[in-house]
Structure formats: C-alpha cells, structure tokens
Amino acid sequence: MNRLSNEHDDALIRLMDDDTPVVQEALIKEFKRMDEKGIHLLQKLTHNNNRILSSHAREFLQEILGHDTVADFYRFIRSLNYELETGSLLLDRTVFPNVDVAECCIQIDVIAARCREIMILPSTPWEKCKVLNRVIFHEFGFRGNSEDFDDPLNSLISQVLIRRKGIPITLSILYILVAQRCGINLEPIGMPVRFLVGCFLEETPFYIDPYERGRFKMEENLNDFLCNGNFSPKPCYFAPIPVRQILCRSCANLSRQYTLNNDPERARLFASFIREFETIYRRHAKS
C-alpha cells in the first residue's frame, strides 16, 4: 500500500509542471479529494529544493486553501496577543487547514450550556467543577487516550472534540474553555509529566486532573505524584502558566509525536513554532 501511495504521489508531482488548464483542474480536484494528505504533500513540496516545484506547490495551496495557515500561526505568535481558544484552533489549522473554527466553538458552547443547565446556584467552585466533571466526562464521554497516547491527533483540540479523547493538556484546555463559558475562572497548571487545571477561587487551592476524568487533587497529592516521578516539588509547579507556555508545550508534544510517527517535516514545523515563540518573547522582554 505504501508503494502504491508513493507512486500515486510521484505521478501527481510530475504532472504539476504541466500548465494545461485541464491538467491543473484535475490536479486541484485530486488534492482536494486527498484532503489532509493532499494538503500535507503540498506543504512538504513547498520546502523542496526544486524552486519551480516549490512555487507550483504554493500556488496549489493558495488555490485550495485561499491562504497559508502556517503563516497565520506565525502571525499569531508575533502578535503577542495570546488567547487560549484562538491559539489552540490556529495551531490545529496548521495540520488541518479546513478545520471549521466556528463549529469547534459551537461544540464547546453546547457542553457549557449543558453545565449551566444543571448547575445549582449559588454553589462553591468545587461544586461547580463537579458539575463540569459530570457533563464533560460522563455525559459527553471525554477521556484520556491511554491506548494510543502518542497519536498527534490527541494534541489537536478540534480532533479531541471529534474523537472525545486526548492527552492531559488538550483535555485541560477543553475543561478551562468550558469553565470560562460557565463563569468559572480556572487556571492552566503545567506540572512536569502531567498537565492539570487549578482552582484558586477559595482559600485552599485545589486541582483537577482531566486525564483522570476530572479527579480532584490537593497539593499533597501532587507532591506524592511528583516524587513518584522523580521530581522534587517546587512552588512553580503549582502556579498558573501563561498561554504562550501552553502553546509551546502543545508544539513540543506535536514535534515529539510526529517524530515518533515518522513525519520529520511536521516535527520540524512544530519545533520551529517553539523557536519563534522563544525569539519573540526574548525580543519583547528586552524592549
């Protein structure tokens, strides 16, 4: 099957040099039919040493997509205007350019609306999070993908919404976005090994582990977890992190996952996003 796929791709590449309108139209139709695989092939060709071929690939991408979603994410990084939902969905579109951002937002709206529907007010943040747990993990069935943890789709929020499974960071992002729509201000906690959600709205902070279907944890539980993972607990591990660091961690996960899945081009792409975040942050810090 791989040999047939490679032969198919090679045939398309050879035809890209033919500027006959009928051939060009047929190529565009075929790339669209291939969907994500076709987009990925064209994105890979834009970095080809053959300048004519790379130019043709960019023209096809422009025709199919209307704009460059990788360039969109670079612009987002350079804007320094980091918002979690926007950044997460723009990151997804670097892999799936046709992601319907509005539909993703609507799906999160629906989950939040159900939470608000059964939430009894007034109630404590702990009680409100118990409602979120019931809706997100039991009614909607979101869960950790422990059987295929290194699948890159686990790191893309649009795919988590479709498949109802992900890894700690994407499930935490979803949890925070649902909570925001319910008027609950929760925080991202970038602990080593496990990404969590923190609540600092009461005198004693508590933490939620979306990868374990919203299990509540206190600082002493997390101290034990860190020690078991050979990490010495530090105050910074329990503090909220900015959106920039969340997206960098997502990019690091994607770079590692694509490396493990034998996709070095995409692995390098996400590594380049991390470098861009770091460059822009250092430049801004000096100004």
C-alpha positions in Angstrom: 0.0 0.0 0.0 2.8 2.4 0.8 4.4 1.7 -2.6 1.1 2.4 -4.4 0.7 5.6 -2.4 4.2 6.8 -3.2 3.7 6.0 -6.9 0.4 8.0 -6.8 2.1 11.0 -5.2 5.0 10.8 -7.6 2.6 10.9 -10.6 0.9 14.0 -9.2 4.3 15.7 -8.7 5.3 15.0 -12.3 2.0 16.5 -13.5 2.4 19.7 -11.5 4.8 21.0 -14.2 2.0 20.7 -16.8 0.3 24.1 -17.1 -2.5 22.8 -19.3 -5.8 24.0 -17.7 -7.4 20.6 -17.9 -4.4 19.0 -16.1 -4.3 21.8 -13.5 -8.0 21.5 -12.8 -7.7 17.7 -12.4 -4.7 18.1 -10.0 -6.6 20.6 -7.8 -9.6 18.2 -7.7 -7.3 15.3 -6.7 -5.5 17.2 -4.0 -8.9 18.2 -2.6 -10.1 14.6 -2.7 -7.0 13.6 -0.7 -8.0 16.2 1.9 -5.4 16.4 4.8 -3.0 14.1 3.0 -3.1 16.2 -0.1 -2.5 19.4 1.9 0.4 17.8 3.7 2.0 16.7 0.5 1.8 20.2 -0.9 3.1 21.7 2.3 6.1 19.3 2.1 6.7 20.3 -1.5 6.9 24.0 -0.6 10.2 23.2 1.0 11.6 21.2 -1.9 15.0 22.3 -3.3 13.5 22.5 -6.8 12.3 26.1 -6.8 9.9 25.6 -9.7 8.2 22.7 -7.9 8.0 24.5 -4.6 6.5 27.5 -6.4 3.9 25.3 -8.0 3.1 23.7 -4.6 2.5 27.2 -3.1 0.2 28.1 -6.0 -1.8 24.9 -5.5 -2.1 25.6 -1.7 -3.2 29.1 -2.4 -5.9 27.9 -4.8 -7.1 25.2 -2.5 -6.9 27.0 0.9 -7.1 30.6 -0.1 -4.4 31.4 2.4 -1.4 29.9 4.3 -2.5 28.6 7.7 1.1 28.1 8.8 1.8 31.8 8.1 -1.4 32.5 10.1 0.1 30.8 13.2 3.4 32.6 12.8 1.5 35.9 12.6 -0.4 34.9 15.8 3.0 34.2 17.6 4.4 37.6 16.5 1.2 39.5 17.6 1.9 38.8 21.3 -1.9 38.8 21.7 -2.2 35.3 23.0 -5.7 34.0 23.7 -6.0 30.3 24.5 -9.0 29.3 22.4 -7.8 31.3 19.3 -4.3 30.0 19.6 -5.3 26.4 20.0 -7.5 26.4 17.0 -5.0 28.3 14.8 -2.5 25.6 15.8 -4.9 22.9 14.7 -5.3 24.6 11.3 -1.6 24.2 10.6 -2.3 20.5 10.3 -6.0 20.6 9.2 -6.4 23.8 7.3 -10.1 23.2 6.7 -11.0 23.0 10.4 -14.3 24.8 11.0 -13.3 27.1 13.8 -16.9 28.3 14.3 -18.2 24.7 14.6 -15.5 23.9 17.2 -16.6 26.9 19.3 -20.2 25.9 19.0 -19.4 22.4 20.3 -17.7 23.9 23.4 -20.8 26.2 23.8 -23.1 23.2 23.8 -21.1 21.5 26.5 -21.0 24.6 28.6 -24.8 25.2 28.1 -25.5 21.7 29.5 -23.3 22.5 32.5 -25.2 25.7 33.2 -28.5 23.9 32.8 -27.9 21.5 35.7 -25.7 23.8 37.8 -27.5 24.8 41.1 -26.7 28.4 42.2 -25.3 29.6 44.4 -22.7 26.9 44.7 -19.0 26.7 45.5 -16.3 26.4 42.9 -15.8 22.8 44.0 -19.4 22.0 43.4 -19.4 23.8 40.0 -16.4 21.7 38.9 -18.2 18.5 40.0 -20.9 19.5 37.5 -18.3 20.1 34.8 -16.9 16.6 35.5 -20.3 15.0 35.2 -21.0 16.7 31.9 -17.6 16.6 30.2 -16.5 13.1 31.2 -19.7 11.2 31.8 -22.5 12.8 29.6 -20.2 13.7 26.7 -17.7 10.9 27.3 -14.4 12.7 27.0 -11.4 10.6 28.3 -7.7 10.2 28.2 -6.4 8.2 25.2 -4.1 5.9 27.2 -4.2 3.2 24.5 -2.6 5.5 21.8 -1.1 8.3 23.8 1.4 9.3 21.1 -1.1 9.9 18.4 -0.7 13.5 17.2 -4.5 13.9 17.0 -4.6 13.8 20.8 -2.8 17.2 20.7 -5.3 19.0 18.5 -8.3 20.4 20.2 -10.5 20.1 17.1 -9.8 16.4 16.9 -10.3 15.9 20.6 -13.8 17.4 20.1 -14.5 14.9 17.3 -13.0 11.8 18.9 -13.8 12.6 22.6 -10.3 11.6 23.7 -7.0 13.3 24.2 -4.0 13.8 26.5 -3.7 15.9 29.7 -3.0 19.2 28.0 -5.8 19.2 25.4 -8.4 17.8 27.9 -7.3 20.6 30.3 -7.7 23.2 27.6 -11.2 22.0 26.9 -12.0 22.0 30.6 -10.8 25.6 31.0 -12.7 26.8 27.9 -15.9 25.1 29.2 -15.4 26.6 32.6 -14.9 30.1 31.2 -18.3 29.9 29.5 -19.8 29.0 32.8 -18.2 32.0 34.6 -15.6 29.9 36.4 -12.0 31.2 36.2 -9.8 28.2 36.3 -6.0 28.2 35.6 -3.7 26.0 33.5 -1.0 24.2 35.6 2.0 23.0 33.6 3.4 20.4 36.0 6.1 18.1 34.8 4.7 14.8 33.4 1.0 15.9 33.9 -0.8 19.0 32.8 -3.6 20.0 35.2 -6.3 22.6 35.9 -6.1 24.7 39.1 -8.7 26.5 41.0 -7.6 29.4 43.2 -11.1 30.8 44.0 -11.2 29.5 47.5 -8.9 29.9 50.5 -7.4 26.4 49.8 -6.5 25.8 46.2 -7.5 22.5 44.6 -6.5 20.9 41.3 -8.4 18.9 38.7 -6.9 16.1 36.6 -8.9 15.9 33.3 -6.9 13.0 32.2 -8.4 11.0 35.1 -11.9 12.2 34.3 -11.7 15.2 36.5 -10.3 13.7 39.7 -9.9 16.4 42.4 -6.4 16.6 43.9 -4.8 18.7 46.7 -1.2 19.9 46.8 -0.2 17.0 49.0 -1.5 14.5 46.4 0.6 16.3 43.7 3.7 16.3 45.9 3.4 12.5 46.1 2.8 12.3 42.3 5.9 14.4 41.6 8.1 12.4 44.0 7.0 9.1 42.4 8.1 10.6 39.1 11.5 11.5 40.5 10.7 15.3 40.6 11.3 17.4 43.6 8.2 19.6 44.3 8.7 23.3 43.6 6.3 26.2 44.1 6.4 27.0 40.4 5.0 23.6 39.5 1.7 24.5 41.2 1.4 28.0 39.7 -0.6 29.0 36.6 1.3 29.3 33.4 0.7 31.8 30.5 -1.0 31.0 27.2 2.4 31.2 25.5 3.8 28.3 27.6 0.7 26.2 27.0 1.0 26.5 23.2 4.8 25.9 23.4 4.1 22.7 25.3 1.5 21.7 22.8 4.0 22.3 20.0 6.7 20.3 21.8 4.2 17.4 22.2 3.4 17.5 18.5 7.0 17.7 17.5 7.7 14.6 19.6 4.6 12.8 18.4 5.3 13.4 14.7 8.9 12.3 15.2 7.6 9.0 16.7 5.2 8.7 13.8 7.9 9.1 11.2 6.8 12.5 10.0 10.0 14.6 10.3 8.7 17.5 8.2 5.8 18.2 10.6 8.1 17.5 13.6 10.4 20.3 12.4 7.5 22.6 11.7 6.3 22.4 15.3 9.8 22.8 16.6 10.1 25.9 14.5 7.0 27.4 16.2 8.6 26.9 19.6 11.8 28.7 18.4 9.6 31.6 17.1 7.7 31.8 20.5 11.1 32.0 22.3 12.6 34.5 19.9 9.6 36.8 20.1 9.4 36.5 23.9 13.1 37.4 24.3 12.8 40.3 21.9 9.8 41.6 23.8 11.4 41.1 27.2 14.4 43.3 26.2 12.2 46.1 24.8 
